[in-house]
Amino acid sequence: MSDKFVTFGVALALAISVAAIFLVFTTCKPSPPPPQPAKPKIVLVPIDFVLESPAVDKLISALTAVAQRGDVAGIVLLINSPGGTVSATEALYTTVAGINKTKYAVVNGLAASGAYYVAVATERIYATPSSWVGSIGVIAVMWPEEYFYDIPDYIYTTGPLKYYGRELTDYYNDIERVRLNFVQAVLKGRAGRIKASPDVFETASIFTADQAKELGLVDEIGGIFDAVRDMAQRLGLREYEVKYIGQVVNATYSPSAEFKVDLNRLLNSTPVPLFYILPTAVQWTISVKTAPNATLQPLPFDKPYVVLDMAHNNMIPRSFIEVLRAELAKRGYVLATASSEYQLTTLLSNATALVVVNPTAPFSKDAVKAVVNATLRGVRVAYFYDMRASAIVVISGVSYVAPYSLYAVFDPLLMYFNMSGLRAVYNFTAGGANYVQNWQFVEVKPSGEWNLTRGVEKLVLFSPSAVATNAPLRLEARGYVFGYGWGNYTVAAQAGNFAFIGSVRSFTPYYITLGDNWKFFSNLVDWLVEKRPIVRRQGPVSAVIYTS
C-alpha cells in the first residue's frame, strides 16, 4: 500500500514539474515584434488629358484624398496636356498649390497653357528633352453678334444686363484680367528663377525644353526617375515606395489620354467660354443655326439703292449689315441683296453703289466684267476684306463656322484693280491693360489728302487685313504680318471708283466707337452715295431688300 502511495506521489510530482516548466516557457515566450510603419510614398499623378470637367473634378477628389494620407511624402505630376478651360485649370491649380506636401512636376511631352499653369504650383519642374512648354495666354470664344439680337418678348428680366450678364466691352476686358491671373501665377511659382523678358507673357510663345530651361520656365532637363530621386534626397528618404495615384486611392479620372478636343465639347464643359489651351489642340468648328435676315420685296420706285453682294458665299456679320443699312437709310438709300451673279448683274444696271464683304468664292469672268463696267458708268464699289472673319460652311446639310482665312481666294475682282489680299496685321508691341490695347488692335493715323480720312485722326482697327497695291490713295498701318515681318502695310486703298477696306469687325457696334472708326465709315458711305453722273441701264427691278 505504501509503495502505491510512493509511486503516486512521484508521478504527481513529475506532472507538477512538467506543468510548471510548460507554464514557465509559455509565459516567458517573447511577444511578436510590433508591425513596421508603412514606407513613405512618392505618388505619381498623370495629367495626360485636356483639362475640363468632369475629369478634373475627379482628379481633384483623388488629390484631396492623397493630401490627407500620412504615408504620402511627396507628389510628382506627370504632365502631357495642351491645357483646357479656365475654370477647370484654376480649380486644379489651387488644389495642387494648397496641398501641404512636397510637389514636383515632370513634363512628358507637352505642358501648354493651362497645363503649365498647373505645373507652376509645384516647387520644381522637370522636362524631358523633346518636350514643349509655355503658351502663357488665353483664348476666348465670343460671338459679338449675340448682343444685337433683341431679348425675346417672352423673357422678362429685372435689369437691363440680366440677359447678357455684362456689356460686351467688359467681357473683352475680362479676357485680359484672366491672362494677368495666369502671369501672376507664373511669377509667383517661379519667383527668383524667371529669366524671360515680358515678351514671353505678351506673345504666348511655346518653347522647347532647353529654351524653357534657359528662360527659367523649368528647372531641369529630366524625367520621372530624376524627379523621384531628387525628391527622395531632398526629403531624406532612404527607403520609400513609388506608387501611381490609382494604387493609393480610388482614382479613375482619366479614362484615356487625348490631345484633340472638339470646340463644342469645350464650350459645353464650362459656363465661361475662356480657355487656357494650345490652339492646335482644338478642332475649331462649331455647328450653328442661321436665321433668315432678308425678305423678298420689290424695290420702291422712288428709292435709290446700294447692292450688297451675297452671291459668293460671303461671310458678313449681321451687325455689320445693320450698321451699313442704318447709315444708308440716313441718306435715303435702301440696301438690296444679290444672292446670285445673275441678280448682281441685273441690280448693278440701276444701282448707285456695290458693297462686297468677305467673298469665299471667286467672282466669275462675267461677274467681274459686270462690276468693272458698272464702275466705268459711275457706280462705286466698297470691297471689305477681313482675313480673320469666320465663314459658315455647309457640310452634309450642317452649318459650321470655320476661319475665313481657310477659304480666302485670289479673287479676280480684286486682281483686276491691281490689288491682292495679304494676311492680317498685328501690333506686337501692344500691352494689355484693356481689350483696346490688345495686340490684335492696330492704331492707324492717316496722312495726306483723301476724302475717306477727312476728319479722321486715329483709327483703331481689329487686326486689319493688308493688301498689295499701287493704288494712288492708300491708308498704311505699321505692324507685323506673319510670314512677312514688321513693316508698313496698306489696309485701305482707292483706285477710281473702287475702294478696298481691310476690316469688317472694326465697323460693327462696339468696335466702330473706337477712335474715329465711325467717322471713317461715315465718310465711306458718303463717298458711295455721293451725287455724281451715273449712266443707268434700266428701270426699277425686284430684289431682296435687307430688313432688320
C-alpha positions as CSV (number, residue, x, y, z in Angstrom):
1,M,0.0,0.0,0.0
2,S,2.8,2.3,0.9
3,D,4.6,1.5,-2.3
4,K,1.5,2.6,-4.3
5,F,1.4,5.9,-2.4
6,V,5.1,6.5,-3.1
7,T,4.6,5.8,-6.8
8,F,1.6,8.1,-7.0
9,G,3.5,10.8,-5.2
10,V,6.4,10.6,-7.6
11,A,4.1,10.7,-10.6
12,L,2.2,13.7,-9.2
13,A,5.5,15.5,-8.5
14,L,6.6,14.8,-12.1
15,A,3.4,16.1,-13.5
16,I,3.5,19.2,-11.5
17,S,7.1,19.8,-12.5
18,V,6.3,19.3,-16.2
19,A,3.3,21.7,-15.9
20,A,5.4,24.2,-14.1
21,I,8.1,24.0,-16.8
22,F,5.5,24.4,-19.5
23,L,4.0,27.3,-17.8
24,V,7.3,29.0,-17.5
25,F,8.1,28.5,-21.1
26,T,4.7,29.7,-22.3
27,T,4.6,32.7,-20.1
28,C,8.2,33.8,-20.9
29,K,7.8,33.4,-24.7
30,P,8.8,36.7,-26.3
31,S,5.9,38.7,-27.8
32,P,5.9,39.2,-31.7
33,P,7.6,42.4,-32.9
34,P,5.2,45.4,-33.4
35,P,4.1,46.0,-37.1
36,Q,6.6,48.1,-39.0
37,P,5.3,51.5,-40.2
38,A,4.4,51.8,-43.9
39,K,7.1,53.1,-46.0
40,P,6.7,56.7,-47.1
41,K,5.3,57.0,-50.6
42,I,6.0,59.3,-53.5
43,V,2.8,59.4,-55.6
44,L,2.8,59.8,-59.4
45,V,-0.1,61.7,-60.8
46,P,-0.6,61.5,-64.6
47,I,-2.2,64.6,-66.2
48,D,-2.4,63.5,-69.8
49,F,-5.7,64.9,-71.0
50,V,-7.5,68.1,-71.8
51,L,-8.3,69.9,-68.6
52,E,-12.0,70.1,-68.4
53,S,-14.9,68.8,-66.3
54,P,-15.6,66.1,-65.2
55,A,-12.1,64.6,-65.5
56,V,-10.5,67.5,-63.5
57,D,-13.2,67.2,-60.8
58,K,-12.4,63.5,-60.3
59,L,-8.7,64.3,-60.2
60,I,-9.2,67.0,-57.5
61,S,-11.2,64.5,-55.4
62,A,-8.3,62.0,-55.7
63,L,-5.7,64.6,-54.9
64,T,-7.7,65.7,-51.8
65,A,-7.6,62.1,-50.6
66,V,-3.9,61.8,-51.2
67,A,-3.2,65.0,-49.3
68,Q,-4.8,63.5,-46.2
69,R,-2.6,60.4,-46.2
70,G,0.1,60.5,-43.6
71,D,2.2,57.9,-45.6
72,V,2.5,60.2,-48.6
73,A,5.7,62.2,-48.5
74,G,5.5,63.8,-51.9
75,I,3.7,64.1,-55.2
76,V,5.0,64.2,-58.8
77,L,2.7,65.4,-61.5
78,L,3.3,63.7,-64.8
79,I,2.1,66.3,-67.3
80,N,1.4,65.8,-71.0
81,S,-1.5,68.1,-71.8
82,P,-2.4,71.1,-74.1
83,G,-4.4,72.8,-71.2
84,G,-8.1,73.3,-71.1
85,T,-10.8,75.5,-69.7
86,V,-10.0,78.4,-67.4
87,S,-12.4,77.2,-64.7
88,A,-11.0,73.6,-64.6
89,T,-7.4,74.8,-64.9
90,E,-7.7,77.3,-62.0
91,A,-9.6,74.7,-59.8
92,L,-6.8,72.2,-60.3
93,Y,-4.0,74.8,-59.8
94,T,-5.5,76.0,-56.5
95,T,-5.9,72.4,-55.3
96,V,-2.3,71.5,-56.1
97,A,-1.0,74.7,-54.6
98,G,-2.9,74.0,-51.4
99,I,-1.6,70.5,-50.8
100,N,0.9,70.7,-47.9
101,K,3.4,68.2,-49.3
102,T,6.5,68.4,-51.5
103,K,5.3,68.6,-55.1
104,Y,7.3,68.3,-58.3
105,A,6.2,68.2,-61.9
106,V,7.6,66.4,-64.9
107,V,6.7,67.4,-68.5
108,N,6.5,64.3,-70.6
109,G,5.9,65.9,-74.0
110,L,3.7,69.0,-73.5
111,A,2.8,71.4,-70.8
112,A,1.0,74.1,-72.7
113,S,-1.1,76.9,-71.4
114,G,-3.3,75.6,-68.6
115,A,-1.1,72.5,-68.1
116,Y,1.8,74.8,-67.5
117,Y,-0.4,76.9,-65.2
118,V,-0.8,73.8,-63.0
119,A,2.9,72.9,-63.2
120,V,3.9,76.3,-61.6
121,A,2.0,75.2,-58.4
122,T,4.9,72.8,-57.7
123,E,8.3,73.5,-56.3
124,R,10.3,72.1,-59.1
125,I,9.6,71.4,-62.8
126,Y,11.4,68.9,-65.0
127,A,11.0,68.5,-68.7
128,T,12.1,65.6,-71.0
129,P,14.4,66.7,-73.8
130,S,11.8,66.9,-76.6
131,S,9.0,68.4,-74.5
132,W,7.3,71.7,-75.3
133,V,6.5,74.3,-72.6
134,G,4.7,77.6,-72.4
135,S,1.8,79.2,-74.3
136,I,1.0,81.5,-71.4
137,G,-2.2,83.2,-72.6
138,V,-5.9,83.0,-73.0
139,I,-8.3,82.1,-75.8
140,A,-11.9,83.4,-75.7
141,V,-14.7,82.2,-78.0
142,M,-17.2,85.0,-78.2
143,W,-19.9,85.9,-80.6
144,P,-20.4,89.7,-80.6
145,E,-23.5,89.3,-82.9
146,E,-25.4,87.8,-80.0
147,Y,-25.5,91.3,-78.4
148,F,-27.6,92.6,-81.3
149,Y,-30.4,90.1,-81.2
150,D,-33.3,91.5,-79.2
151,I,-34.3,89.8,-76.0
152,P,-37.3,87.5,-76.8
153,D,-40.6,89.1,-75.8
154,Y,-41.5,86.1,-73.6
155,I,-38.4,86.7,-71.4
156,Y,-38.8,89.3,-68.6
157,T,-35.7,90.4,-66.7
158,T,-35.2,92.5,-63.6
159,G,-32.3,94.5,-65.0
160,P,-31.0,95.6,-68.5
161,L,-27.9,93.3,-68.2
162,K,-29.6,90.3,-66.6
163,Y,-29.9,88.7,-70.0
164,Y,-26.4,89.4,-71.3
165,G,-24.6,89.5,-68.0
166,R,-22.3,92.3,-68.8
167,E,-21.5,94.8,-71.5
168,L,-19.5,93.2,-74.3
169,T,-16.6,95.5,-73.7
170,D,-16.4,94.3,-70.1
171,Y,-16.2,90.7,-71.3
172,Y,-13.2,91.7,-73.5
173,N,-11.5,93.4,-70.6
174,D,-12.1,90.3,-68.5
175,I,-10.1,88.3,-71.0
176,E,-7.1,90.5,-70.2
177,R,-7.7,90.1,-66.5
178,V,-7.7,86.3,-66.9
179,R,-4.4,86.5,-68.7
180,L,-2.9,88.5,-65.9
181,N,-4.1,85.8,-63.4
182,F,-2.0,83.3,-65.4
183,V,1.0,85.6,-65.5
184,Q,0.9,86.3,-61.7
185,A,0.7,82.6,-61.0
186,V,3.8,82.0,-63.1
187,L,5.7,84.9,-61.5
188,K,4.7,83.6,-58.0
189,G,5.5,80.0,-58.7
190,R,8.8,80.7,-60.5
191,A,9.9,83.6,-58.3
192,G,13.6,84.2,-58.5
193,R,14.0,81.8,-61.4
194,I,12.3,83.6,-64.3
195,K,14.9,84.9,-66.7
196,A,12.4,85.6,-69.5
197,S,11.5,89.0,-70.8
198,P,7.9,90.3,-70.6
199,D,7.5,89.3,-74.3
200,V,7.1,85.7,-73.2
201,F,3.9,86.7,-71.5
202,E,2.7,89.0,-74.2
203,T,3.3,86.7,-77.2
204,A,2.2,83.4,-75.6
205,S,5.1,81.6,-77.3
206,I,5.8,78.0,-76.7
207,F,9.3,76.7,-76.2
208,T,11.4,73.6,-76.4
209,A,12.7,72.1,-73.2
210,D,16.2,73.6,-73.4
211,Q,14.7,77.0,-74.3
212,A,12.3,76.8,-71.4
213,K,15.2,76.0,-69.0
214,E,17.2,79.0,-70.3
215,L,14.2,81.2,-69.7
216,G,13.6,79.8,-66.2
217,L,10.2,78.2,-67.0
218,V,11.6,74.8,-66.0
219,D,14.4,73.8,-63.6
220,E,15.9,70.7,-65.1
221,I,16.0,68.6,-68.3
222,G,15.0,65.2,-67.0
223,G,12.2,62.6,-66.5
224,I,10.3,60.7,-63.8
225,F,13.3,58.9,-62.2
226,D,15.3,62.2,-61.9
227,A,12.4,63.9,-60.2
228,V,11.7,61.0,-57.8
229,R,15.4,60.6,-57.0
230,D,15.8,64.3,-56.3
231,M,12.6,64.4,-54.2
232,A,13.7,61.5,-52.1
233,Q,17.1,63.1,-51.5
234,R,15.5,66.4,-50.5
235,L,13.2,64.6,-48.1
236,G,16.0,62.4,-46.7
237,L,14.2,59.2,-47.6
238,R,16.3,56.1,-47.7
239,E,13.5,53.6,-48.1
240,Y,10.3,54.6,-49.9
241,E,7.7,53.4,-52.4
242,V,6.8,54.9,-55.7
243,K,3.1,54.5,-56.5
244,Y,0.7,55.8,-59.1
245,I,-2.2,57.7,-57.6
246,G,-4.6,54.9,-58.6
247,Q,-2.7,52.5,-56.4
248,V,-3.1,54.7,-53.4
249,V,-6.6,56.0,-53.7
250,N,-9.6,55.1,-55.9
251,A,-8.8,57.4,-58.9
252,T,-10.3,56.9,-62.3
253,Y,-10.2,60.5,-63.5
254,S,-8.6,59.9,-66.9
255,P,-10.2,57.1,-68.9
256,S,-7.9,57.7,-71.9
257,A,-5.3,60.2,-72.9
258,E,-6.3,62.7,-75.6
259,F,-4.9,65.8,-77.1
260,K,-7.6,66.9,-79.5
261,V,-10.9,68.3,-78.4
262,D,-13.9,69.5,-80.3
263,L,-14.8,73.1,-79.6
264,N,-18.5,72.3,-79.0
265,R,-17.4,69.9,-76.2
266,L,-15.2,72.5,-74.6
267,L,-18.0,75.1,-74.7
268,N,-20.4,72.7,-73.1
269,S,-17.9,71.9,-70.3
270,T,-17.7,75.4,-68.9
271,P,-20.1,78.3,-68.2
272,V,-17.5,80.9,-69.3
273,P,-16.0,80.5,-72.9
274,L,-12.4,81.2,-71.8
275,F,-9.6,78.7,-72.3
276,Y,-6.0,78.2,-71.3
277,I,-5.3,75.9,-74.2
278,L,-2.9,75.3,-77.1
279,P,-5.0,76.4,-80.2
280,T,-3.8,73.4,-82.2
281,A,-5.4,71.1,-79.7
282,V,-8.9,72.4,-80.6
283,Q,-11.0,71.4,-83.6
284,W,-12.2,74.8,-84.5
285,T,-15.6,74.0,-85.9
286,I,-18.9,74.7,-84.3
287,S,-22.4,74.0,-85.5
288,V,-24.6,77.0,-85.7
289,K,-28.2,77.9,-86.6
290,T,-28.7,80.5,-89.2
291,A,-31.7,82.7,-89.3
292,P,-33.1,84.5,-92.4
293,N,-32.4,88.2,-92.3
294,A,-33.9,89.3,-95.6
295,T,-37.2,89.4,-97.3
296,L,-38.1,89.5,-101.0
297,Q,-39.7,92.8,-101.9
298,P,-39.9,94.9,-105.0
299,L,-37.6,97.9,-104.8
300,P,-39.5,101.1,-104.3
301,F,-39.8,103.1,-107.5
302,D,-38.5,106.3,-105.9
303,K,-35.8,104.8,-103.7
304,P,-32.2,104.7,-104.8
305,Y,-30.4,101.6,-103.6
306,V,-27.0,100.1,-102.9
307,V,-26.3,96.5,-103.7
308,L,-24.9,94.1,-101.1
309,D,-23.2,91.1,-102.7
310,M,-24.3,87.8,-101.3
311,A,-23.7,85.7,-104.4
312,H,-20.2,84.5,-103.4
313,N,-20.7,82.6,-100.1
314,N,-20.0,85.9,-98.4
315,M,-19.3,85.8,-94.7
316,I,-21.0,89.0,-93.4
317,P,-21.6,89.7,-89.7
318,R,-25.2,90.6,-89.2
319,S,-24.2,93.6,-87.0
320,F,-22.1,95.0,-89.9
321,I,-25.1,94.9,-92.2
322,E,-27.2,96.6,-89.5
323,V,-24.7,99.5,-89.3
324,L,-24.5,99.8,-93.1
325,R,-28.2,99.7,-93.6
326,A,-28.7,102.4,-90.9
327,E,-26.1,104.7,-92.5
328,L,-27.7,104.3,-95.9
329,A,-31.2,104.9,-94.5
330,K,-30.0,108.2,-93.1
331,R,-29.1,109.2,-96.7
332,G,-32.4,107.9,-98.2
333,Y,-31.0,104.7,-99.6
334,V,-32.1,101.1,-99.2
335,L,-29.9,98.0,-99.2
336,A,-30.7,95.4,-101.9
337,T,-29.1,92.0,-101.7
338,A,-28.0,89.9,-104.6
339,S,-27.9,86.2,-103.9
340,S,-26.8,85.1,-107.4
341,E,-24.5,86.5,-110.0
342,Y,-27.5,87.0,-112.3
343,Q,-29.2,89.1,-109.7
344,L,-25.9,91.0,-109.1
345,T,-25.6,91.8,-112.8
346,T,-29.2,92.9,-113.0
347,L,-29.1,95.1,-109.9
348,L,-25.9,96.8,-111.0
349,S,-27.8,98.2,-114.0
350,N,-29.6,100.7,-111.9
351,A,-27.5,100.8,-108.7
352,T,-25.7,103.7,-107.1
353,A,-23.0,101.5,-105.4
354,L,-22.0,98.0,-104.6
355,V,-20.7,96.6,-101.3
356,V,-18.7,93.3,-101.3
357,V,-17.8,91.7,-97.9
358,N,-15.6,88.6,-97.5
359,P,-16.4,86.6,-100.5
360,T,-15.3,83.0,-100.0
361,A,-15.9,82.1,-103.7
362,P,-14.3,84.0,-106.6
363,F,-16.2,86.2,-109.0
364,S,-16.7,84.7,-112.4
365,K,-15.4,86.4,-115.5
366,D,-18.9,87.6,-116.4
367,A,-19.4,89.0,-112.8
368,V,-16.0,90.8,-112.9
369,K,-17.0,92.3,-116.3
370,A,-20.3,93.5,-114.9
371,V,-18.7,95.1,-111.9
372,V,-15.9,96.7,-114.0
373,N,-18.5,98.1,-116.5
374,A,-20.5,99.4,-113.6
375,T,-17.6,101.4,-112.2
376,L,-17.0,102.8,-115.7
377,R,-20.6,104.1,-115.6
378,G,-20.1,105.8,-112.3
379,V,-21.1,103.0,-109.8
380,R,-18.8,102.9,-106.8
381,V,-17.6,99.7,-105.1
382,A,-16.5,99.2,-101.5
383,Y,-14.8,95.8,-101.0
384,F,-14.4,94.8,-97.4
385,Y,-11.8,92.1,-96.8
386,D,-11.2,90.5,-93.4
387,M,-8.8,87.5,-93.2
388,R,-9.9,86.8,-89.6
389,A,-13.6,86.8,-90.2
390,S,-15.4,83.5,-89.7
391,A,-17.1,81.7,-92.6
392,I,-20.2,79.5,-92.4
393,V,-19.5,76.3,-94.4
394,V,-22.3,73.8,-95.0
395,I,-21.2,70.1,-94.9
396,S,-23.9,67.4,-95.4
397,G,-26.6,69.8,-94.5
398,V,-25.0,71.0,-91.3
399,S,-23.6,74.5,-90.9
400,Y,-20.2,75.0,-89.4
401,V,-18.2,78.1,-88.6
402,A,-14.6,78.0,-89.7
403,P,-11.8,80.6,-90.1
404,Y,-12.4,82.7,-93.3
405,S,-8.7,82.6,-94.0
406,L,-9.0,78.9,-94.8
407,Y,-11.4,79.8,-97.6
408,A,-9.8,83.0,-98.8
409,V,-9.3,83.2,-102.6
410,F,-7.3,85.2,-105.0
411,D,-10.3,87.0,-106.2
412,P,-10.2,88.0,-109.9
413,L,-12.2,91.1,-109.0
414,L,-9.5,92.4,-106.6
415,M,-6.8,91.5,-109.1
416,Y,-8.5,93.4,-111.9
417,F,-8.0,96.6,-109.8
418,N,-4.3,95.6,-109.2
419,M,-5.0,94.5,-105.6
420,S,-4.1,91.3,-103.9
421,G,-5.1,90.5,-100.3
422,L,-2.4,89.6,-97.8
423,R,-2.6,88.4,-94.2
424,A,-3.8,90.2,-91.1
425,V,-1.7,93.0,-89.5
426,Y,-1.0,92.8,-85.8
427,N,0.6,95.1,-83.2
428,F,3.2,93.0,-81.4
429,T,4.2,96.0,-79.2
430,A,0.8,96.3,-77.6
431,G,0.3,95.9,-73.9
432,G,-2.9,94.7,-72.3
433,A,-4.5,97.0,-69.7
434,N,-7.7,96.6,-71.6
435,Y,-9.0,95.0,-74.7
436,V,-8.3,98.0,-77.0
437,Q,-4.6,97.7,-76.1
438,N,-4.6,94.0,-77.1
439,W,-2.1,93.1,-79.7
440,Q,-4.9,92.4,-82.2
441,F,-5.8,96.1,-82.3
442,V,-3.8,98.3,-84.7
443,E,-3.8,102.1,-84.4
444,V,-3.7,103.9,-87.8
445,K,-3.0,107.6,-88.1
446,P,-3.9,108.8,-91.6
447,S,-1.7,111.2,-93.5
448,G,-2.3,113.0,-96.8
449,E,-5.4,114.1,-98.6
450,W,-8.2,111.5,-99.0
451,N,-11.9,112.0,-98.7
452,L,-12.3,108.8,-96.7
453,T,-9.9,110.0,-94.0
454,R,-11.3,113.6,-93.8
455,G,-11.7,114.5,-90.1
456,V,-10.1,111.2,-89.0
457,E,-7.2,111.5,-86.6
458,K,-6.9,107.9,-85.5
459,L,-8.4,104.6,-86.4
460,V,-8.4,101.6,-84.1
461,L,-8.7,98.5,-86.4
462,F,-9.2,95.0,-85.2
463,S,-6.3,93.0,-86.9
464,P,-6.9,94.6,-90.3
465,S,-6.0,92.7,-93.5
466,A,-3.3,94.1,-95.7
467,V,-3.4,94.5,-99.4
468,A,-0.7,94.7,-102.0
469,T,-1.5,97.5,-104.4
470,N,-0.1,100.5,-106.2
471,A,-3.4,102.5,-105.9
472,P,-2.8,106.3,-105.6
473,L,-4.8,106.7,-102.4
474,R,-3.7,104.4,-99.6
475,L,-4.0,104.1,-95.8
476,E,-1.0,102.5,-94.2
477,A,-0.5,100.9,-90.8
478,R,2.7,100.0,-89.0
479,G,2.5,96.4,-87.8
480,Y,3.6,92.8,-88.0
481,V,2.3,90.3,-90.6
482,F,3.1,86.6,-90.1
483,G,5.3,85.4,-92.9
484,Y,6.3,89.0,-93.9
485,G,7.5,90.6,-90.6
486,W,7.4,94.2,-89.5
487,G,6.6,96.9,-91.9
488,N,4.2,99.5,-93.2
489,Y,1.2,97.7,-94.7
490,T,-1.7,99.1,-96.8
491,V,-5.0,98.4,-95.0
492,A,-7.3,100.6,-97.2
493,A,-6.9,101.9,-100.7
494,Q,-8.9,103.6,-103.5
495,A,-8.4,103.3,-107.3
496,G,-11.0,105.3,-109.1
497,N,-14.5,104.1,-108.2
498,F,-13.1,101.0,-106.4
499,A,-12.2,101.1,-102.7
500,F,-10.6,98.3,-100.6
501,I,-11.1,98.3,-96.8
502,G,-9.1,95.7,-94.9
503,S,-11.5,95.2,-92.0
504,V,-15.1,94.3,-91.3
505,R,-15.3,93.8,-87.5
506,S,-13.9,97.3,-86.9
507,F,-17.2,98.7,-88.3
508,T,-19.6,96.7,-86.1
509,P,-21.1,98.1,-82.9
510,Y,-18.7,98.5,-80.0
511,Y,-15.7,98.4,-82.4
512,I,-17.0,101.2,-84.5
513,T,-17.0,103.5,-81.5
514,L,-13.2,103.1,-81.1
515,G,-11.0,106.0,-82.3
516,D,-12.6,107.7,-85.3
517,N,-13.8,104.4,-86.9
518,W,-17.3,105.7,-87.2
519,K,-16.2,108.9,-88.9
520,F,-14.2,106.9,-91.4
521,F,-17.2,104.6,-92.1
522,S,-19.5,107.6,-92.5
523,N,-17.1,109.1,-95.0
524,L,-17.1,105.9,-96.9
525,V,-20.9,105.8,-97.1
526,D,-20.9,109.4,-98.2
527,W,-18.4,108.5,-100.9
528,L,-20.6,105.6,-102.1
529,V,-23.8,107.7,-102.5
530,E,-22.2,111.0,-103.4
531,K,-24.2,112.7,-106.2
532,R,-22.4,112.2,-109.5
533,P,-23.2,111.3,-113.1
534,I,-24.2,107.6,-113.3
535,V,-25.3,106.0,-116.6
536,R,-28.4,104.0,-115.8
537,R,-29.3,100.9,-117.9
538,Q,-32.9,100.1,-116.9
539,G,-35.7,101.0,-114.6
540,P,-36.6,99.6,-111.1
541,V,-36.3,95.8,-110.6
542,S,-37.4,93.3,-108.0
543,A,-34.8,92.4,-105.4
544,V,-34.2,91.2,-101.9
545,I,-34.2,94.1,-99.5
546,Y,-32.4,93.7,-96.3
547,T,-34.6,94.3,-93.3
548,S,-33.6,94.2,-89.6
